Amino acid sequence: MPIVTLDNAELAHPLADALVEGGIFCVEVTLRTPAGIRAIELLATRGDLLVGAGTVTDAAQVDVVADAGANFAVSPGLGLDVLERARERGLALLPGIATPSELQAAVLHGLNRVKLFPAGVLGGLGLIDALAGPFPDVTFMPSGGVSPTNLANYLAHPAVFSAGCSWIATRADIAAGKFDDIRTLAAVASSTARSSRVPAH
């Protein structure tokens, strides 16, 4: 799943066109810039792309992204206020976890899909192996440190359902309008996903 940060919401549609043409039909738009919400609003009208809101860190933001039309929300950590509000709004939430204690808390609150963040710093596949033993019903989306060179290895792991990729459409490439490059990288990621275990989205 591409993780994107836009400084100009008007670039949202050209970005989405490049991702879809490259075979990717899901995107996480972070709330790290003022353009994030407007970009989500624009992309939510397309119908050919699942649009998630990233960097959702409090309950008020859940309301904002739900009103903007986001299909799901992604949080860097496990905030129970965020989880409760997401459930109230009928919005799927993918919270980040970094430790066994956080994962145990996520499971206790009924979650079976989580983001592992920052995966590369935490140990990557080694940590996923370790966590998958005591938590066999949980699947992970590693994010942070996922690259073109290790994407296939992550996606081949049976406990991984997706991977967060910030390299497919970087903030700089989006701002520079390098949509041909983004389309090419999306196609690389999509092909890698098809040859591994999970769909590109």
PyRosetta script that sets phi, psi and omega in degrees:
from pyrosetta import init, pose_from_sequence

init()
pose = pose_from_sequence("MPIVTLDNAELAHPLADALVEGGIFCVEVTLRTPAGIRAIELLATRGDLLVGAGTVTDAAQVDVVADAGANFAVSPGLGLDVLERARERGLALLPGIATPSELQAAVLHGLNRVKLFPAGVLGGLGLIDALAGPFPDVTFMPSGGVSPTNLANYLAHPAVFSAGCSWIATRADIAAGKFDDIRTLAAVASSTARSSRVPAH")
pose.set_psi(1, 122.6)
pose.set_omega(1, 176.7)
pose.set_phi(2, -66.5)
pose.set_psi(2, 136.0)
pose.set_omega(2, 173.1)
pose.set_phi(3, -109.1)
pose.set_psi(3, 117.0)
pose.set_omega(3, -171.1)
pose.set_phi(4, -124.5)
pose.set_psi(4, 148.6)
pose.set_omega(4, 175.4)
pose.set_phi(5, -127.2)
pose.set_psi(5, 120.9)
pose.set_omega(5, -177.9)
pose.set_phi(6, -109.5)
pose.set_psi(6, 137.6)
pose.set_omega(6, 172.9)
pose.set_phi(7, -95.9)
pose.set_psi(7, -16.2)
pose.set_omega(7, 180.0)
pose.set_phi(8, -135.0)
pose.set_psi(8, 111.8)
pose.set_omega(8, -176.5)
pose.set_phi(9, -63.4)
pose.set_psi(9, -23.1)
pose.set_omega(9, -179.4)
pose.set_phi(10, -67.7)
pose.set_psi(10, -12.2)
pose.set_omega(10, 176.9)
pose.set_phi(11, -88.6)
pose.set_psi(11, 0.9)
pose.set_omega(11, -176.2)
pose.set_phi(12, -63.8)
pose.set_psi(12, -44.9)
pose.set_omega(12, -178.0)
pose.set_phi(13, -68.3)
pose.set_psi(13, -45.8)
pose.set_omega(13, 174.7)
pose.set_phi(14, -58.7)
pose.set_psi(14, -36.7)
pose.set_omega(14, 176.2)
pose.set_phi(15, -62.9)
pose.set_psi(15, -48.3)
pose.set_omega(15, -179.2)
pose.set_phi(16, -61.8)
pose.set_psi(16, -39.7)
pose.set_omega(16, 177.7)
pose.set_phi(17, -58.3)
pose.set_psi(17, -44.3)
pose.set_omega(17, -179.4)
pose.set_phi(18, -64.1)
pose.set_psi(18, -41.7)
pose.set_omega(18, 179.9)
pose.set_phi(19, -65.4)
pose.set_psi(19, -47.3)
pose.set_omega(19, -178.7)
pose.set_phi(20, -63.9)
pose.set_psi(20, -42.9)
pose.set_omega(20, 178.7)
pose.set_phi(21, -64.5)
pose.set_psi(21, -27.2)
pose.set_omega(21, 176.7)
pose.set_phi(22, -84.1)
pose.set_psi(22, -2.9)
pose.set_omega(22, 176.2)
pose.set_phi(23, 96.8)
pose.set_psi(23, 16.2)
pose.set_omega(23, 178.9)
pose.set_phi(24, -114.6)
pose.set_psi(24, 131.9)
pose.set_omega(24, -171.8)
pose.set_phi(25, -124.8)
pose.set_psi(25, 25.2)
pose.set_omega(25, 179.2)
pose.set_phi(26, -149.3)
pose.set_psi(26, 141.5)
pose.set_omega(26, -179.6)
pose.set_phi(27, -147.1)
pose.set_psi(27, 145.2)
pose.set_omega(27, 172.9)
pose.set_phi(28, -107.2)
pose.set_psi(28, 116.9)
pose.set_omega(28, 178.3)
pose.set_phi(29, -99.9)
pose.set_psi(29, 117.3)
pose.set_omega(29, -176.6)
pose.set_phi(30, -76.5)
pose.set_psi(30, 158.2)
pose.set_omega(30, 176.5)
pose.set_phi(31, -96.8)
pose.set_psi(31, 28.5)
pose.set_omega(31, -176.0)
pose.set_phi(32, -80.4)
pose.set_psi(32, -9.9)
pose.set_omega(32, 176.7)
pose.set_phi(33, -132.0)
pose.set_psi(33, 160.3)
pose.set_omega(33, 177.3)
pose.set_phi(34, -61.4)
pose.set_psi(34, -21.4)
pose.set_omega(34, -178.1)
pose.set_phi(35, -77.8)
pose.set_psi(35, -10.9)
pose.set_omega(35, -173.5)
pose.set_phi(36, -59.6)
pose.set_psi(36, -48.4)
pose.set_omega(36, -177.4)
pose.set_phi(37, -64.2)
pose.set_psi(37, -45.7)
pose.set_omega(37, 179.7)
pose.set_phi(38, -62.7)
pose.set_psi(38, -37.8)
pose.set_omega(38, 177.9)
pose.set_phi(39, -62.8)
pose.set_psi(39, -41.1)
pose.set_omega(39, 177.6)
pose.set_phi(40, -62.5)
pose.set_psi(40, -43.7)
pose.set_omega(40, 178.5)
pose.set_phi(41, -57.9)
pose.set_psi(41, -43.7)
pose.set_omega(41, -178.9)
pose.set_phi(42, -67.3)
pose.set_psi(42, -45.5)
pose.set_omega(42, -176.4)
pose.set_phi(43, -70.8)
pose.set_psi(43, -28.7)
pose.set_omega(43, -178.3)
pose.set_phi(44, -66.4)
pose.set_psi(44, -16.0)
pose.set_omega(44, -179.1)
pose.set_phi(45, -88.2)
pose.set_psi(45, -6.7)
pose.set_omega(45, -169.7)
pose.set_phi(46, -73.5)
pose.set_psi(46, -49.2)
pose.set_omega(46, -177.4)
pose.set_phi(47, 91.2)
pose.set_psi(47, -9.1)
pose.set_omega(47, 179.8)
pose.set_phi(48, -113.4)
pose.set_psi(48, 11.1)
pose.set_omega(48, -173.6)
pose.set_phi(49, -148.7)
pose.set_psi(49, 130.0)
pose.set_omega(49, 170.4)
pose.set_phi(50, -80.4)
pose.set_psi(50, 127.9)
pose.set_omega(50, -173.8)
pose.set_phi(51, -115.5)
pose.set_psi(51, 120.7)
pose.set_omega(51, 177.2)
pose.set_phi(52, -110.8)
pose.set_psi(52, 153.1)
pose.set_omega(52, 175.6)
pose.set_phi(53, -101.8)
pose.set_psi(53, 124.8)
pose.set_omega(53, 179.8)
pose.set_phi(54, -103.2)
pose.set_psi(54, 164.6)
pose.set_omega(54, -179.8)
pose.set_phi(55, 61.4)
pose.set_psi(55, 39.0)
pose.set_omega(55, 175.4)
pose.set_phi(56, -85.5)
pose.set_psi(56, 114.8)
pose.set_omega(56, -170.6)
pose.set_phi(57, -119.8)
pose.set_psi(57, -4.0)
pose.set_omega(57, 176.4)
pose.set_phi(58, -149.9)
pose.set_psi(58, 167.3)
pose.set_omega(58, -173.9)
pose.set_phi(59, -64.5)
pose.set_psi(59, -34.6)
pose.set_omega(59, 179.6)
pose.set_phi(60, -62.5)
pose.set_psi(60, -37.1)
pose.set_omega(60, 178.3)
pose.set_phi(61, -67.0)
pose.set_psi(61, -31.7)
pose.set_omega(61, 176.3)
pose.set_phi(62, -58.7)
pose.set_psi(62, -45.2)
pose.set_omega(62, 178.4)
pose.set_phi(63, -60.9)
pose.set_psi(63, -43.1)
pose.set_omega(63, -177.2)
pose.set_phi(64, -63.7)
pose.set_psi(64, -46.1)
pose.set_omega(64, -176.7)
pose.set_phi(65, -73.9)
pose.set_psi(65, -31.8)
pose.set_omega(65, 175.7)
pose.set_phi(66, -64.9)
pose.set_psi(66, -43.0)
pose.set_omega(66, 178.2)
pose.set_phi(67, -65.4)
pose.set_psi(67, -29.1)
pose.set_omega(67, 179.7)
pose.set_phi(68, -75.9)
pose.set_psi(68, -12.9)
pose.set_omega(68, 177.8)
pose.set_phi(69, 101.6)
pose.set_psi(69, 12.0)
pose.set_omega(69, 179.3)
pose.set_phi(70, -60.5)
pose.set_psi(70, 142.8)
pose.set_omega(70, 176.8)
pose.set_phi(71, -82.1)
pose.set_psi(71, -25.6)
pose.set_omega(71, -179.8)
pose.set_phi(72, -159.3)
pose.set_psi(72, 168.9)
pose.set_omega(72, 178.8)
pose.set_phi(73, -129.4)
pose.set_psi(73, 146.6)
pose.set_omega(73, 178.4)
pose.set_phi(74, -123.9)
pose.set_psi(74, 133.2)
pose.set_omega(74, -178.3)
pose.set_phi(75, -120.7)
pose.set_psi(75, 144.2)
pose.set_omega(75, 179.0)
pose.set_phi(76, -69.4)
pose.set_psi(76, -20.4)
pose.set_omega(76, -179.6)
pose.set_phi(77, -139.6)
pose.set_psi(77, -178.3)
pose.set_omega(77, -179.1)
pose.set_phi(78, -98.2)
pose.set_psi(78, 92.0)
pose.set_omega(78, 176.7)
pose.set_phi(79, -101.5)
pose.set_psi(79, 117.7)
pose.set_omega(79, -176.1)
pose.set_phi(80, -68.1)
pose.set_psi(80, -27.4)
pose.set_omega(80, 174.5)
pose.set_phi(81, -65.6)
pose.set_psi(81, -38.7)
pose.set_omega(81, 178.1)
pose.set_phi(82, -66.7)
pose.set_psi(82, -44.2)
pose.set_omega(82, -179.6)
pose.set_phi(83, -62.8)
pose.set_psi(83, -44.9)
pose.set_omega(83, -178.7)
pose.set_phi(84, -62.7)
pose.set_psi(84, -44.1)
pose.set_omega(84, -179.0)
pose.set_phi(85, -68.5)
pose.set_psi(85, -37.6)
pose.set_omega(85, 178.1)
pose.set_phi(86, -61.0)
pose.set_psi(86, -40.8)
pose.set_omega(86, 178.3)
pose.set_phi(87, -67.3)
pose.set_psi(87, -37.9)
pose.set_omega(87, 177.4)
pose.set_phi(88, -62.9)
pose.set_psi(88, -33.9)
pose.set_omega(88, -178.2)
pose.set_phi(89, -91.3)
pose.set_psi(89, -1.0)
pose.set_omega(89, -178.6)
pose.set_phi(90, 69.0)
pose.set_psi(90, 29.5)
pose.set_omega(90, -176.9)
pose.set_phi(91, -106.1)
pose.set_psi(91, 124.9)
pose.set_omega(91, 177.2)
pose.set_phi(92, -64.1)
pose.set_psi(92, 137.9)
pose.set_omega(92, -179.0)
pose.set_phi(93, -124.3)
pose.set_psi(93, 134.8)
pose.set_omega(93, 174.4)
pose.set_phi(94, -117.4)
pose.set_psi(94, 96.2)
pose.set_omega(94, -178.0)
pose.set_phi(95, -84.9)
pose.set_psi(95, 154.0)
pose.set_omega(95, 176.8)
pose.set_phi(96, -87.6)
pose.set_psi(96, 143.3)
pose.set_omega(96, 173.5)
pose.set_phi(97, -132.6)
pose.set_psi(97, 155.0)
pose.set_omega(97, -179.9)
pose.set_phi(98, -133.8)
pose.set_psi(98, -8.5)
pose.set_omega(98, -175.1)
pose.set_phi(99, -138.8)
pose.set_psi(99, 160.8)
pose.set_omega(99, 174.2)
pose.set_phi(100, -58.8)
pose.set_psi(100, -36.3)
pose.set_omega(100, -179.8)
pose.set_phi(101, -64.4)
pose.set_psi(101, -42.2)
pose.set_omega(101, 178.1)
pose.set_phi(102, -65.5)
pose.set_psi(102, -40.0)
pose.set_omega(102, 178.5)
pose.set_phi(103, -65.3)
pose.set_psi(103, -41.0)
pose.set_omega(103, 178.1)
pose.set_phi(104, -61.6)
pose.set_psi(104, -39.3)
pose.set_omega(104, 177.5)
pose.set_phi(105, -65.6)
pose.set_psi(105, -39.4)
pose.set_omega(105, 178.3)
pose.set_phi(106, -62.0)
pose.set_psi(106, -44.6)
pose.set_omega(106, 179.3)
pose.set_phi(107, -64.0)
pose.set_psi(107, -41.5)
pose.set_omega(107, 178.9)
pose.set_phi(108, -58.2)
pose.set_psi(108, -31.5)
pose.set_omega(108, -179.5)
pose.set_phi(109, -96.1)
pose.set_psi(109, 19.4)
pose.set_omega(109, 169.3)
pose.set_phi(110, 86.5)
pose.set_psi(110, 15.0)
pose.set_omega(110, -179.2)
pose.set_phi(111, -96.5)
pose.set_psi(111, 141.4)
pose.set_omega(111, 175.0)
pose.set_phi(112, -129.0)
pose.set_psi(112, 4.2)
pose.set_omega(112, 172.1)
pose.set_phi(113, -130.4)
pose.set_psi(113, 129.0)
pose.set_omega(113, -178.2)
pose.set_phi(114, -139.4)
pose.set_psi(114, 160.5)
pose.set_omega(114, 171.1)
pose.set_phi(115, -92.8)
pose.set_psi(115, 133.3)
pose.set_omega(115, 173.3)
pose.set_phi(116, -96.9)
pose.set_psi(116, 112.5)
pose.set_omega(116, -172.5)
pose.set_phi(117, -144.6)
pose.set_psi(117, 134.7)
pose.set_omega(117, -6.4)
pose.set_phi(118, -86.1)
pose.set_psi(118, 115.2)
pose.set_omega(118, -168.1)
pose.set_phi(119, -57.8)
pose.set_psi(119, -45.3)
pose.set_omega(119, -176.6)
pose.set_phi(120, -63.6)
pose.set_psi(120, -41.2)
pose.set_omega(120, 180.0)
pose.set_phi(121, -68.2)
pose.set_psi(121, -34.2)
pose.set_omega(121, -174.5)
pose.set_phi(122, -80.5)
pose.set_psi(122, -15.9)
pose.set_omega(122, 179.9)
pose.set_phi(123, 125.8)
pose.set_psi(123, -2.2)
pose.set_omega(123, 172.4)
pose.set_phi(124, 58.0)
pose.set_psi(124, -129.6)
pose.set_omega(124, -176.2)
pose.set_phi(125, -61.9)
pose.set_psi(125, -31.3)
pose.set_omega(125, 178.8)
pose.set_phi(126, -62.3)
pose.set_psi(126, -41.7)
pose.set_omega(126, 178.4)
pose.set_phi(127, -70.1)
pose.set_psi(127, -38.7)
pose.set_omega(127, 177.5)
pose.set_phi(128, -60.8)
pose.set_psi(128, -42.8)
pose.set_omega(128, 175.8)
pose.set_phi(129, -57.2)
pose.set_psi(129, -45.4)
pose.set_omega(129, -176.5)
pose.set_phi(130, -66.4)
pose.set_psi(130, -39.8)
pose.set_omega(130, -177.9)
pose.set_phi(131, -77.0)
pose.set_psi(131, -30.2)
pose.set_omega(131, -177.1)
pose.set_phi(132, -66.3)
pose.set_psi(132, -24.6)
pose.set_omega(132, 179.5)
pose.set_phi(133, -63.7)
pose.set_psi(133, -60.9)
pose.set_omega(133, -178.8)
pose.set_phi(134, -76.7)
pose.set_psi(134, -13.7)
pose.set_omega(134, -179.3)
pose.set_phi(135, -126.7)
pose.set_psi(135, 67.4)
pose.set_omega(135, -172.4)
pose.set_phi(136, -68.7)
pose.set_psi(136, -17.8)
pose.set_omega(136, -177.9)
pose.set_phi(137, -93.8)
pose.set_psi(137, 2.5)
pose.set_omega(137, -179.3)
pose.set_phi(138, -100.0)
pose.set_psi(138, 139.8)
pose.set_omega(138, 171.7)
pose.set_phi(139, -119.6)
pose.set_psi(139, 157.0)
pose.set_omega(139, -167.7)
pose.set_phi(140, -123.6)
pose.set_psi(140, 149.4)
pose.set_omega(140, 166.0)
pose.set_phi(141, -116.1)
pose.set_psi(141, 97.9)
pose.set_omega(141, 176.6)
pose.set_phi(142, -65.6)
pose.set_psi(142, 140.4)
pose.set_omega(142, 179.6)
pose.set_phi(143, -147.7)
pose.set_psi(143, 139.9)
pose.set_omega(143, -176.4)
pose.set_phi(144, 94.0)
pose.set_psi(144, 100.8)
pose.set_omega(144, -177.6)
pose.set_phi(145, 95.2)
pose.set_psi(145, 2.2)
pose.set_omega(145, 174.5)
pose.set_phi(146, -79.9)
pose.set_psi(146, 131.0)
pose.set_omega(146, -174.9)
pose.set_phi(147, -134.9)
pose.set_psi(147, 169.3)
pose.set_omega(147, 176.9)
pose.set_phi(148, -58.5)
pose.set_psi(148, -27.1)
pose.set_omega(148, -176.9)
pose.set_phi(149, -82.1)
pose.set_psi(149, -24.0)
pose.set_omega(149, -179.5)
pose.set_phi(150, -113.3)
pose.set_psi(150, -0.9)
pose.set_omega(150, -177.7)
pose.set_phi(151, -57.1)
pose.set_psi(151, -46.4)
pose.set_omega(151, -177.5)
pose.set_phi(152, -61.2)
pose.set_psi(152, -39.4)
pose.set_omega(152, 180.0)
pose.set_phi(153, -65.5)
pose.set_psi(153, -40.4)
pose.set_omega(153, 176.8)
pose.set_phi(154, -63.0)
pose.set_psi(154, -49.3)
pose.set_omega(154, -174.5)
pose.set_phi(155, -68.4)
pose.set_psi(155, -22.5)
pose.set_omega(155, 179.0)
pose.set_phi(156, -77.2)
pose.set_psi(156, -12.8)
pose.set_omega(156, -178.4)
pose.set_phi(157, -74.8)
pose.set_psi(157, 131.9)
pose.set_omega(157, -176.5)
pose.set_phi(158, -64.0)
pose.set_psi(158, -19.1)
pose.set_omega(158, 180.0)
pose.set_phi(159, -95.6)
pose.set_psi(159, 7.8)
pose.set_omega(159, -180.0)
pose.set_phi(160, -109.2)
pose.set_psi(160, 125.0)
pose.set_omega(160, 179.6)
pose.set_phi(161, -102.8)
pose.set_psi(161, -17.1)
pose.set_omega(161, 179.2)
pose.set_phi(162, -166.5)
pose.set_psi(162, 175.7)
pose.set_omega(162, 176.9)
pose.set_phi(163, -143.6)
pose.set_psi(163, 136.4)
pose.set_omega(163, 178.0)
pose.set_phi(164, -85.2)
pose.set_psi(164, 124.1)
pose.set_omega(164, -173.3)
pose.set_phi(165, -123.4)
pose.set_psi(165, 112.6)
pose.set_omega(165, 178.1)
pose.set_phi(166, -89.3)
pose.set_psi(166, -7.6)
pose.set_omega(166, -176.2)
pose.set_phi(167, -87.1)
pose.set_psi(167, -14.3)
pose.set_omega(167, -178.0)
pose.set_phi(168, -67.7)
pose.set_psi(168, -43.4)
pose.set_omega(168, -179.5)
pose.set_phi(169, -139.0)
pose.set_psi(169, 87.9)
pose.set_omega(169, -177.2)
pose.set_phi(170, -73.2)
pose.set_psi(170, 158.6)
pose.set_omega(170, 178.5)
pose.set_phi(171, -57.1)
pose.set_psi(171, -41.3)
pose.set_omega(171, -178.8)
pose.set_phi(172, -67.0)
pose.set_psi(172, -42.9)
pose.set_omega(172, -179.7)
pose.set_phi(173, -66.1)
pose.set_psi(173, -38.5)
pose.set_omega(173, 177.5)
pose.set_phi(174, -63.4)
pose.set_psi(174, -48.2)
pose.set_omega(174, -178.3)
pose.set_phi(175, -61.2)
pose.set_psi(175, -34.0)
pose.set_omega(175, -178.9)
pose.set_phi(176, -84.7)
pose.set_psi(176, -1.9)
pose.set_omega(176, 179.7)
pose.set_phi(177, 70.4)
pose.set_psi(177, 29.3)
pose.set_omega(177, -178.3)
pose.set_phi(178, -85.7)
pose.set_psi(178, 61.3)
pose.set_omega(178, -173.2)
pose.set_phi(179, -75.3)
pose.set_psi(179, -24.8)
pose.set_omega(179, 174.1)
pose.set_phi(180, -65.4)
pose.set_psi(180, -42.4)
pose.set_omega(180, 177.3)
pose.set_phi(181, -64.2)
pose.set_psi(181, -41.3)
pose.set_omega(181, 179.3)
pose.set_phi(182, -64.3)
pose.set_psi(182, -41.0)
pose.set_omega(182, 177.8)
pose.set_phi(183, -60.0)
pose.set_psi(183, -42.1)
pose.set_omega(183, 179.8)
pose.set_phi(184, -64.3)
pose.set_psi(184, -45.3)
pose.set_omega(184, 179.8)
pose.set_phi(185, -67.4)
pose.set_psi(185, -35.6)
pose.set_omega(185, 175.8)
pose.set_phi(186, -62.2)
pose.set_psi(186, -40.7)
pose.set_omega(186, 179.0)
pose.set_phi(187, -65.6)
pose.set_psi(187, -36.9)
pose.set_omega(187, 177.0)
pose.set_phi(188, -63.5)
pose.set_psi(188, -46.7)
pose.set_omega(188, -179.9)
pose.set_phi(189, -65.0)
pose.set_psi(189, -41.3)
pose.set_omega(189, -179.9)
pose.set_phi(190, -63.7)
pose.set_psi(190, -43.3)
pose.set_omega(190, 178.5)
pose.set_phi(191, -63.9)
pose.set_psi(191, -40.9)
pose.set_omega(191, 177.5)
pose.set_phi(192, -61.5)
pose.set_psi(192, -42.4)
pose.set_omega(192, -179.5)
pose.set_phi(193, -65.7)
pose.set_psi(193, -42.7)
pose.set_omega(193, -179.7)
pose.set_phi(194, -62.7)
pose.set_psi(194, -33.2)
pose.set_omega(194, -179.2)
pose.set_phi(195, -85.2)
pose.set_psi(195, -5.1)
pose.set_omega(195, 177.1)
pose.set_phi(196, -104.6)
pose.set_psi(196, -144.8)
pose.set_omega(196, -171.6)
pose.set_phi(197, -99.5)
pose.set_psi(197, -21.5)
pose.set_omega(197, -170.4)
pose.set_phi(198, -120.1)
pose.set_psi(198, 156.6)
pose.set_omega(198, 174.9)
pose.set_phi(199, -68.2)
pose.set_psi(199, 160.9)
pose.set_omega(199, -174.4)
pose.set_phi(200, -65.2)
pose.set_psi(200, -20.9)
pose.set_omega(200, 178.6)
pose.set_phi(201, -106.0)
pose.dump_pdb("model.pdb")
